[in-house]
Amino acid sequence: MADPYSDLGAQDTALQERIATAMEVRCLEPAQIAIRKAYMENLRLPKGARALELGSGTGHVTRDLLELAGAATAHGIEPSPVMVARAQKSFGDDDRLSFDIGDAKNTGFESETFDLVLMHTLLCHVPGPEDVVQEAFRLLKPGGVLAICDGDYSTATAQIADFDPLDQLIKFMINQNVTNLWIMRQISGILVDAGFQLGARKGHGYVAEGEATYFLTVIERGAERMVEEGLLFSETAEALKSEAKRRVSAKMFFGFMSYVSQIANKPKIV
């Protein structure tokens, strides 16, 4: 199965709704908020800065551009109508925020419009990420900031022992839902080729906390997808989902993935 996020707007509404719910769960986790705070708080934007998020999902990270990065206004574009509708419902009463259906490779905005462009867990899903980076370069004002954060997906694990079956569900789900597992290991070269000057690069460890809500959604979707592919019987899938929930209840569950953030700047005109 091809990564459904790579063409999310074309997926059936039920799948878009399910993915939107999982994304909202992830966005609200304290550990995920801490990752966003770690790379957004020191971006040093000018007064009255205009920000754009490419692949804005349910809008929670776009809002962070106001509260964490200090932008005056923030706009999000996202290919999924379901995601955009959720963002508008959640944040439509804030006139500093706006959301539209759009294409990160061809936004339609005028050149040199924004002080900050953000891509948060976007590029891993995009065939041809160079095109998105080039569009960001075009959209940024000279001296503008590009902020990218994405998973280093080969590090995702729920393993607590050799041959742990839950870890196989995680690896299967990542394989099914990520176009490029290595994007944050490749991004520096892509940015330099596009004309950006590299800034800070940081690693961010994410460990599932408390009820491990987001990791459980990954395991559940992975189990169900394996049933659809004929790799598991439904009874086996339910047993594995139960195993994950029991580990959480028994304080035995472990879920980890590394994220990487990269800041870059469009050179100023000399």
N, C-alpha and C positions, 0 to 999 in steps of 0.2 A: 504494500500500500504506500503510495506517495504521501509525503508530509501534507496533511490537510491544511495546516497553517499557511502553506505556500500559496494557496488559492482559497482562503477561508470564505471570502464572499460568495464563492460559487458552491459551497457545501450546503447540504440541506439544513433547514432551520433548526431541527432538533439537535444536530451535531454542533451548530454554532452556539446554541443555548447551553449545551453541556460544557463546551470549552469556555464560554464566557463565565459560567459559574465557577469552574476550576480556577480561572484567572483571577476572579474576585477573591477567592479563598487565598490564593498565593499572595496577592497584593496586600492583603490585610494582616498577614503574619508579621509579628514583631521582628523576626530575623530578616525578613525581606525588606521591611521598612528601614532597618539598620543598614543594609547594604546600599540602598538608594541614598540614604543620608550621608554615608561615608564618601560617596563620590560626587554628590551634588552640592554640598555645603560650601565648598571653596572655589566655585566657578568664576567669581568676580565679574559679574555682569554690570553693564552700565545702567545708570538710572533710566527707568522707563523701558527696560529691555523687553523685546518681543521674542517669545519662544515658540518652538514648533516641535511636537513629538510625531515622529513617523511610526505608524503602527501603534496607535494609542489605546487599543483594547477598550477596556471598560472605564478608562479615564482617570483611574487612581494615580497613575504615575504622572500624567499630565498635570494634575493638581499639585503634585510635588514640585513642579517647575515654579510655581508661585511660592509655596510654603518653605521649600528647602533651598532651591536655587536662587530665589529672589527676583524672578521675572515679574514684570508688571502685568503682562497678559500672556496667555498660553493657548495655542490652538492644537488640536489633535486631528490627524487624519488616519483612517482605518478602513480596510476593505470590507469588513463584516458589518452589514446593516444591524445585526443583533447587538454587536458590541457598541456601535455608535448610539443606538437607542438606549442602551443601559447607561452609557456615559452621560447622555443628555438628561436622563431621568435622575441620575445621582447628583449631577453638578450643574444642571441647567439654570439654577437660581443664582449662580455666580457669574456676573456679567464680564468678569475677567477671563472666563473660560469659554471655549467654543469647540465644537466637534463636527466633522463632516466625513462622509464616505469619500475615500480617495486612494490614489496609487502612489506609493512611496518613490517609485521610479519616475513618475511624471505628475507632479503635484499641481501644476497649473499656476503656481504663485510666480510673481515677478522675481527676477534675480535680485540678490542683495537685499532681501526683505527682513531677515531675522538676525537677532544677536546670538541666539542659541538654537541648535537643532539637537534633539535627543533621539537615540535609538535604544530602547530598552527591551532586550530579548526579542529583537526583530530579525537581525541579520542571519541568525542561525536557520531561519525558515525561508530565506530568499535565494532562489536560483539567480546567479549573477549579482552578488552583493556589491560589486564594483559600480553598477549602475545607480544604486541607492546612494552610495558614497559620493558619486559625482553630482547627483542631484542636490545633496546636502551642501556640497561646495558651492554650487551655483546659488543656492538660496541664502547662504550666509553673507553678511556684510564683511568687508575687510576687517580682520581682527576678531571676527566672530568665533564662537566656541562650538565645537562638536563634541558631544558626550555619548559614548557607547558603552553599554554593559550587556553582557550575555553569559550564558552558561558555558563552562568547559565540560561538555556533556559526557565525555568519556570517564569523568570522575564520579558520575552519579551511581549511588549504591545504596542497598538496604541490607548488605551482607553482614551476618554476624558469625558465620562459620563456613567451612568448606561446603560447596555444593548447595548453598542456601537457595531454595526454589523461589523465594520472594525476590532475590536479586535478579533472577532470570526474567521475572516480570518487568522489573525496572529497565533492564537492558533492552528487552523487546519493545517496550513502550517508547524509549528514547529512539530506537532504530526506526520505529514507525512514524515518529512525530517530529523529527529533526532532520533538516536537509543537509546541514554541515555541522558535524560535531566539533570541528576544529577551527571555527571561524575566529575565535579570539586568539588563537595561536598564529593566525594568518593576517590579522587586521592591520598590524603596523605597516606591512609592505603595501597593502591596498591603500591606506591613507596617504603614505608618501607618494605613491604613484599618482594619486589624485591631486596632489599639490599641497596637502596639509603639513603643518609643522606639528610634530608629536609633543604631547604633554605628559602628564602623570599617567602611569599604568599601575593598577593595584589589583591584588587578588583578594577575594572575599569568600570565606568559608561559610556555607549554609548548612546548619544542622537542624533537622526537624525537631520542633519543640512540642511539649505538652501532648495534645491529642494527635499530633502529626497529621493534621487535616489534609494538607496539600499532598503529602507523600501517599496518603491513603487513596486519594483520587487517582494518582498515577498508577498505583497497584490495581485498583479496581478497573480502570480503563484498560490497563494492560491485560488483565485476566479476561475481560470480555472480548477484547480484540483477538486474543489467542483462540477463544471459542469460535469466533467468526471465521478465523483462518483454518479451523479444523485441527488445531494443535492441542487443544484441551477439550475434554468433555465439560459440560456446564457444571456438573457436580464437583469436578476437580477445581474449577475456577472458584466456585463458592467456598470450597474448603480453604483455598489459598487466601481468599479475602478474609475469611474468618480467622485464619492464622495471623494475618497482619493486625487485625483488630485486637486479638488476644494478646499479642506482643505489646501493643500500646497499653492495654489495661494492666498488664503485668510489669510495665516499665522496662520491657526488654527490646522495644523497637529502636532501630537505629536507621536514620536516613541522612545522607550527606551528599552535597554536590558543591563544587567550586564554581564561583563566578569570577569574571575578570572585567574590570572597567578600564577604558582607555579614553583620555581626553586629548583633543587636538584643536589646533587653531588654524583658521584661514589667514594667511599672511596679510599684514597691513600693507597698504599702498605706500611706497616710499617716494 
